[in-house]
Amino acid sequence: MRRLALLALALAAACSDALEQTSSAGQVIGVVNASDRTLSVISATDFTVSTRDWQSASASPQTIDGRGHVFVVPLGAADAVGVSLLFTCPPSALALCARPDYVLPLAAGSGATGAAIQDDSIAWIANPNLNSVTRLNYLSGDTASVAVGVSPHAVVLVGTRVFVVNSNLAGATPAGPSWLTSFDCCTTLPPTPDSIPLTGVNARFAVVGDDSLLYVIAAGHAGAADGRLSIVDPKTRTEMAVLNGLGESPGVVAFHPTGGRLLIASALEGILEVNTSVRAVTRGPGNGIKPGGQGVSGLAIDLRGRVYAVEATCSPPEFVALPGTVHVLTAPPDYREIHTVTVGGCPTTAAIAATQ
């Protein structure tokens, strides 16, 4: 009996290991490379890398969203969006997406920045130069514009509601507190938007937590180290709480399910942490995780909870073509480095999607 029990335990452990090893099978991490205008796609299974190229010489990509089997990348000064499909193009869209990586134009002068994918055909793109967002059908190329606040830089969806992060910039200087514009994604355009005031200035990034609250990062004034986090209730459309102490220009934010952690990228401090349960900064400036001794410009988290930290090695306008590095770390609180991946020149941020 004892031998049978030991055999059963060994088989159970083997099955558990096998499940753990394949739990991220099919997932891929898209990393935006600013200097060579490409997308590095990393397999979460074996960390191999393939390169996607939108062939857009005027592009200045710095943000990305991934969902299902697609990556959408605003191309900045190119006034366009790069689309990378990880599935076979449907017959209805063959004329447009005969190749898996293609570019869709937006309104001239839009300066495309943030993106949020709504479903298997629709994405929303922030247009800071036109104070608008574009509803883009990334399979047909159809667009519709919605006026929002001043200098929108990010878009997030909660259910059927769109939340636009308005940085409120005047040139390169924050003109005052930022705010969110909110409207229903699925009503007849143009919708009737709400406005949600924020405390911080130069808000640029946002994410939805597993508590369905919005977490908005305000980078603050350059040199003032006044980065903040606003916690917003999307139902009441109010700012519920504000956490100070994020230092100089905090960046991209990602939610990690382990312990309700909010991970925040900082080019100076590495990975900062906020505990969303007690609403406290648990890893602030001076106590960030710096893989390879460097700051972090982008973050993505796979199904196994591993953290893909994009090494912050360059910043505009000094983009260089040297290869970049993504550090693959175990889940917090350990953040043990298990692999490094070489990607394209000047990687800026990352997102998760899946192959078909």
C-alpha positions in Angstrom: 0.0 0.0 0.0 2.8 2.4 0.9 4.5 1.8 -2.5 1.2 2.5 -4.2 0.7 5.7 -2.2 4.2 6.9 -3.1 3.6 6.0 -6.8 0.3 8.0 -6.7 2.1 11.0 -5.2 4.8 10.8 -7.8 2.3 10.7 -10.7 0.3 13.6 -9.2 3.5 15.7 -8.9 4.5 14.8 -12.5 1.0 15.9 -13.8 1.2 19.1 -11.8 4.7 19.9 -13.2 3.5 19.2 -16.7 0.4 21.4 -16.3 2.6 24.2 -14.9 5.1 23.9 -17.8 2.4 24.2 -20.4 0.1 26.7 -18.7 1.4 29.6 -20.8 1.4 27.5 -24.1 0.3 29.7 -27.0 0.8 32.9 -25.2 3.1 35.5 -26.7 4.6 38.8 -25.6 4.7 41.7 -28.0 7.5 44.1 -27.4 7.5 47.5 -29.3 10.9 48.5 -30.6 11.0 52.3 -31.2 14.2 52.7 -33.1 13.8 50.1 -35.7 9.9 50.4 -35.8 9.3 46.7 -35.3 7.5 44.3 -33.0 9.4 41.5 -31.3 7.1 38.6 -30.5 8.4 36.3 -27.6 7.0 32.9 -27.0 6.0 32.4 -23.4 6.7 28.6 -23.9 10.3 28.6 -25.0 11.3 32.4 -25.2 12.0 32.2 -28.9 11.6 35.5 -30.7 10.2 36.4 -34.1 10.0 39.9 -35.6 7.1 41.7 -37.1 7.6 44.7 -39.4 4.9 47.2 -40.4 7.2 48.8 -43.0 6.3 52.3 -41.9 9.4 54.6 -42.1 7.8 57.6 -40.3 6.4 55.6 -37.4 7.3 56.4 -33.8 5.7 53.5 -31.8 5.8 53.5 -28.0 2.6 51.9 -26.8 0.8 48.6 -27.5 -2.3 46.6 -26.6 -2.8 42.9 -27.1 -6.0 40.8 -26.8 -7.0 37.5 -28.2 -4.9 36.9 -31.3 -3.9 40.5 -32.2 -1.5 43.3 -31.3 -2.5 46.9 -32.0 0.3 49.5 -32.0 -0.2 53.2 -32.4 2.5 54.6 -34.7 2.7 58.1 -33.3 3.9 60.7 -35.8 2.9 58.4 -38.7 -0.8 59.1 -37.8 -1.5 55.4 -38.2 -1.9 52.1 -36.4 0.2 49.0 -36.9 -1.8 45.7 -36.7 -0.2 42.3 -36.2 -2.5 39.4 -36.6 -1.7 36.1 -35.0 -4.5 34.3 -36.9 -5.5 33.7 -40.5 -7.1 36.7 -42.0 -10.9 36.2 -42.4 -12.2 36.0 -46.0 -14.2 39.2 -45.5 -11.0 41.2 -44.9 -8.6 39.6 -47.3 -8.3 42.7 -49.4 -7.0 44.6 -46.4 -4.9 42.1 -44.4 -3.4 39.8 -47.1 -0.3 40.0 -44.9 -0.3 39.5 -41.1 1.3 42.9 -40.4 -0.2 46.0 -41.9 -0.7 49.7 -41.3 -4.1 51.5 -41.1 -4.1 55.3 -41.6 -5.8 57.7 -39.1 -6.7 61.3 -39.5 -3.8 63.5 -40.6 -2.0 65.1 -37.6 -3.6 62.8 -35.1 -0.3 61.7 -33.4 -1.6 58.2 -32.4 -0.6 57.2 -28.9 -2.6 54.8 -26.5 -4.7 51.9 -27.7 -7.3 49.6 -26.2 -8.8 46.6 -28.1 -12.5 46.2 -27.5 -13.1 42.9 -29.3 -12.2 40.8 -32.3 -12.5 43.7 -34.8 -12.7 47.0 -32.9 -9.9 49.1 -31.1 -9.9 52.6 -29.7 -6.9 54.8 -30.4 -5.9 58.1 -28.5 -5.2 61.1 -30.8 -3.5 63.7 -28.6 -2.9 66.2 -31.4 -6.6 66.3 -32.2 -8.0 65.9 -28.7 -10.0 62.9 -29.8 -10.1 59.1 -29.9 -10.7 57.0 -33.0 -12.9 54.0 -33.1 -11.0 51.7 -35.5 -12.2 48.6 -37.2 -8.8 46.9 -37.6 -10.1 44.4 -40.0 -11.9 46.8 -42.4 -10.0 50.0 -41.7 -13.2 51.9 -41.0 -12.9 54.8 -38.5 -15.1 57.1 -36.4 -13.8 60.0 -34.3 -15.0 61.0 -30.8 -14.0 64.4 -29.2 -12.6 64.0 -25.7 -10.4 66.1 -23.4 -7.0 67.7 -23.9 -4.1 65.6 -25.1 -5.5 62.1 -24.6 -2.7 59.5 -24.2 -4.3 56.3 -23.0 -7.6 54.4 -23.4 -9.1 51.7 -21.2 -12.4 49.7 -21.4 -14.5 48.5 -18.5 -17.4 46.5 -19.8 -19.1 48.6 -22.5 -17.6 51.9 -21.3 -14.6 53.7 -22.7 -12.3 55.7 -20.4 -9.9 58.1 -22.0 -6.9 59.4 -20.0 -6.5 63.1 -20.8 -3.0 64.3 -19.9 -3.9 68.0 -20.3 -0.6 69.0 -21.8 0.3 72.4 -23.3 3.3 71.6 -25.5 5.6 69.5 -23.3 4.3 71.0 -20.1 1.3 69.8 -18.0 -1.2 72.7 -18.1 -3.0 71.5 -14.9 -4.7 68.4 -13.4 -5.6 65.6 -15.8 -9.0 64.0 -16.1 -10.8 61.1 -17.7 -13.4 61.3 -20.4 -16.0 58.4 -20.2 -18.7 57.2 -22.7 -20.5 54.1 -23.8 -18.6 52.3 -26.5 -21.7 50.9 -28.2 -24.1 53.7 -28.5 -24.6 55.6 -31.7 -21.7 58.0 -32.3 -21.1 60.6 -31.2 -21.8 59.6 -27.6 -22.5 61.9 -24.6 -19.3 61.8 -22.5 -18.8 62.2 -18.8 -15.8 64.0 -17.2 -13.9 62.6 -14.2 -11.5 65.0 -12.5 -8.1 63.6 -11.3 -5.7 65.0 -8.7 -2.4 64.3 -10.5 -0.9 66.0 -13.6 0.3 64.5 -16.8 -1.7 61.3 -16.5 -0.6 58.8 -19.2 -1.3 55.2 -18.3 -4.1 53.2 -16.8 -5.2 49.6 -16.1 -8.2 47.7 -14.8 -7.6 45.7 -11.6 -9.2 42.4 -10.7 -11.4 44.5 -8.4 -12.8 46.2 -11.5 -11.4 49.6 -10.4 -9.3 51.8 -12.6 -5.8 52.6 -11.7 -4.4 55.7 -13.4 -0.7 56.7 -13.3 0.1 60.5 -13.4 3.7 61.1 -14.4 3.7 64.5 -12.8 6.0 67.5 -13.5 9.4 66.8 -15.0 12.1 66.9 -12.3 9.6 67.2 -9.5 9.3 63.5 -8.5 5.6 64.0 -8.0 4.2 60.9 -9.7 0.8 59.7 -8.4 -1.7 56.9 -8.6 -5.4 57.7 -8.9 -7.9 54.9 -8.0 -11.2 55.5 -9.9 -14.6 53.7 -9.5 -15.9 53.2 -13.1 -19.4 52.8 -11.8 -19.7 56.0 -9.8 -17.2 57.6 -12.1 -15.3 59.3 -9.3 -11.7 59.4 -8.0 -11.9 57.3 -4.8 -8.3 57.6 -3.6 -4.9 59.1 -4.5 -1.5 57.6 -3.6 1.6 59.8 -3.7 5.2 58.7 -3.6 5.8 57.2 -7.0 8.8 59.4 -7.7 10.0 60.8 -11.0 7.8 60.0 -14.1 6.3 56.6 -13.3 5.2 54.8 -16.4 3.3 51.8 -17.7 1.2 49.9 -15.1 0.3 46.2 -15.0 -1.9 44.3 -12.5 -0.4 41.1 -11.0 -2.9 38.8 -9.3 -0.4 37.6 -6.7 -1.4 39.5 -3.5 -3.3 42.1 -5.4 -0.1 43.9 -6.6 0.0 46.8 -9.0 3.4 46.8 -10.8 4.6 50.2 -12.1 7.5 50.6 -14.5 10.0 53.3 -13.8 13.0 54.2 -16.0 14.8 55.4 -12.9 13.6 53.1 -10.2 12.8 49.8 -11.9 9.5 48.0 -10.8 7.5 49.8 -8.2 4.7 48.1 -6.3 1.3 49.2 -4.9 -0.7 46.8 -2.7 -4.3 47.4 -3.9 -5.9 45.6 -0.9 -4.5 48.2 1.6 -3.9 50.9 -1.0 -0.3 51.5 0.0 3.0 51.9 -1.9 5.0 48.8 -0.9 7.9 49.3 -3.2 8.6 53.0 -3.7 11.6 55.0 -5.1 14.9 53.5 -3.7 13.3 50.1 -3.2 12.3 49.2 -6.8 13.3 45.9 -8.6 16.0 46.7 -11.2 16.7 43.6 -13.3 20.2 43.7 -14.7 20.7 46.9 -12.6 18.6 48.9 -15.0 15.3 50.7 -14.9 12.2 49.4 -16.6 10.1 50.9 -19.4 7.5 48.2 -20.0 5.8 45.3 -18.2 3.7 42.3 -19.2 2.5 39.3 -17.1 1.8 35.8 -18.5 -0.6 33.2 -17.3 2.0 31.7 -15.0 2.5 35.1 -13.3 5.9 35.6 -14.8 6.9 39.2 -15.3 8.4 40.4 -18.5 10.3 43.6 -17.7 11.5 45.7 -20.7 14.9 47.2 -19.8 14.9 51.0 -20.1 18.0 51.6 -22.1 17.1 54.6 -24.2 14.6 57.5 -24.3 13.4 59.9 -27.0 14.8 61.6 -28.9 18.1 59.7 -28.6 16.7 56.4 -30.0 19.5 54.0 -30.9 19.4 50.8 -32.9 21.3 48.7 -30.4 19.5 45.5 -29.4 17.3 45.7 -26.3 16.7 43.3 -23.5 13.6 41.8 -21.8 14.1 40.2 -18.4 11.8 37.3 -17.6 11.2 37.2 -13.8 9.3 34.9 -11.5 6.2 36.3 -9.8 6.5 38.7 -7.0 7.7 39.0 -4.3 10.8 37.1 -5.4 11.3 38.6 -8.9 14.0 36.0 -9.6 15.4 36.3 -13.1 15.0 33.1 -15.0 15.8 34.3 -18.6 16.8 37.2 -20.7 15.6 37.8 -24.2 17.2 40.0 -26.9 14.7 42.1 -28.9 14.9 45.0 -31.3 16.4 48.5 -30.9 15.1 50.7 -28.1 12.2 48.6 -26.8 9.6 50.7 -25.0 6.8 48.5 -23.7 5.0 45.2 -24.0 1.7 43.4 -24.0 0.3 39.9 -24.0 -1.7 38.0 -26.7 -2.1 34.5 -27.9 -1.4 32.5 -31.1 -4.3 30.8 -32.7 
